[in-house]
Amino acid sequence: MDGLEYGVIDEAGVDEVAAIMRWSFGGGEDFAPRYVRETVGVDSVRVLRDGARAVAALALVPMGMWLGGRRLPLAAVAAVATAPEARGRGVSQALLAASLRELRAGGTALASLYPASLVLYRRNGFEIAGMNARHRARASAIDARDRALPVRPIGPEDMPAVMALHQELARGQDGNLDRGEAGWRPILRRRGVAATGLGVFDGGALVGYCWLRQAPASGHAPYDLEVADLAATTDAAWRRLLTLLRDHGSLGAEVRWGGPLADPVTLLLREEVHQVEEIRRWMLRLVDVGAALAGRGYFRGVTASVVIEVEDPVLPENAGRYRLEVAGGEAEVTRDDAGSGPVVRCPVGSLAAIFTGYAKASELARVGKVGGDPGAIALLDAIFHGPIPWHPDNY
Ligand SMILES: CC(C)(COP(=O)(O)OP(=O)(O)OC[C@H]1O[C@@H](n2cnc3c(N)ncnc32)[C@H](O)[C@@H]1OP(=O)(O)O)[C@@H](O)C(=O)NCCC(=O)NCCS
């Protein structure tokens, strides 16, 4: 955008950026500067400057996303905000486009975000591609009474084991994040409130954990129980964790946690006491289409070859034809601009929704978001068939 300069900030720029973010996300005087310094980190902030003055900001938080058992480098885009006096002139549009160009040049294959407005992000090639379902059940109605395994508070010395346990599970769950240090921060502390970690141990080894916070009560209880993260590697550990949650039930607390829509935890409840409270959908951007297609894992039972013609006006390097050949759980991807034969035509946003398994190519074709040869479209259905991707993270 003419006259606006894209760049980073240093410590001296924190207050200026925090002032823009405060007009977007509220919080007290301290919230936005702490968010920049302690949650996303000063290094992750990008701004557009009009002369010496920052007019818009966002954060690019480096993480990874697991798909088909393989990790793709991902930037979590957070806190997109334009100063109130600069809104409505295309500033955030320009900031996002510049950020995507930077990510692509730096080798980041994917970007994701939770949208407040779909139009802005769709225009930049993002599409809804996964979810974070928030579940809820009355603690006293959880049917678990198994206290066999010991539980104790998690200390700093346990964190490597906690992170390793999360990583082990996340690898096998499409859409889960490789959080890295930055991705763990919003789990451990959110809006200034620290979470309490409790670990389940078996023979001295960590086999499960949960991170809990007290939240304002929805009923007559003194508080509800907000589960920031919950994971276990054995069924005994799951039973112990559910018992731990149930043990908050005497005063009527509700328990809320994030997971996949069909959360297996809900199958461990004996009565029909569970509700889906909210579904937060996240958007994904294929920043580097070739690297993304080649980098994810695929279902081993599928062998197929298909040509995809990608449209991407924001990152024209992505545009053109790709031959995607899948076999043995892996893909080979070649640029095939001169190629002929059956082709699927796909805006880069639609491809993001197909890529994670969130939407079927044939369904998107029915509503005009994908075009081309029906046989090739059916092949995409088979290649990307899988569970709806999810993560329980907020960023
Ligand atoms: C959303 C926001 C970042 C847009 O910034 P901006 O610089 O005014 O946006 P742009 O001028 O680049 O507009 C790009 C598109 O965003 C969408 N958009 C902008 N403001 C919007 C609003 N208030 N509501 C819904 N969509 C909006 C529009 O589709 C717009 O395109 P259009 O004008 O052709 O319809 C800005 O209004 C803001 O800071 N809001 C508060 C924080 C927020 O909601 N951030 C998003 C978190 S995911």
The ligand as an ORCA input file, in Angstrom:
! r2SCAN-3c Opt
* xyz 0 1
  C     -10.973     -6.004     11.504
  C      -9.937     -4.897     11.295
  C      -8.549     -5.456     11.613
  C     -10.012     -4.452      9.858
  O      -8.995     -3.492      9.660
  P      -9.095     -2.417      8.466
  O      -7.716     -1.899      8.245
  O     -10.164     -1.460      8.727
  O      -9.537     -3.372      7.270
  P      -9.425     -3.082      5.740
  O      -9.712     -1.632      5.477
  O      -8.118     -3.630      5.243
  O     -10.630     -3.955      5.218
  C     -10.478     -5.201      4.691
  C     -11.806     -5.939      4.806
  O     -12.018     -6.320      6.150
  C     -13.407     -6.384      6.402
  N     -13.716     -5.524      7.525
  C     -13.115     -4.390      7.893
  N     -13.690     -3.890      8.991
  C     -14.700     -4.729      9.314
  C     -15.676     -4.728     10.341
  N     -15.730     -3.775     11.251
  N     -16.552     -5.761     10.382
  C     -16.509     -6.738      9.454
  N     -15.621     -6.762      8.437
  C     -14.724     -5.770      8.380
  C     -14.105     -5.846      5.211
  O     -14.563     -6.926      4.435
  C     -13.044     -5.119      4.470
  O     -13.249     -5.120      3.118
  P     -14.328     -4.112      2.429
  O     -14.121     -2.765      3.051
  O     -14.014     -4.164      0.980
  O     -15.664     -4.708      2.759
  C     -10.221     -3.646     12.198
  O     -11.554     -3.253     12.028
  C      -9.978     -3.892     13.663
  O      -8.870     -3.649     14.164
  N     -11.005     -4.383     14.373
  C     -10.906     -4.759     15.765
  C     -10.049     -5.999     15.958
  C     -10.478     -7.204     15.168
  O     -11.662     -7.504     15.041
  N      -9.493     -7.929     14.646
  C      -9.681     -9.148     13.927
  C      -9.352    -10.257     14.833
  S      -9.355    -11.812     13.991
*
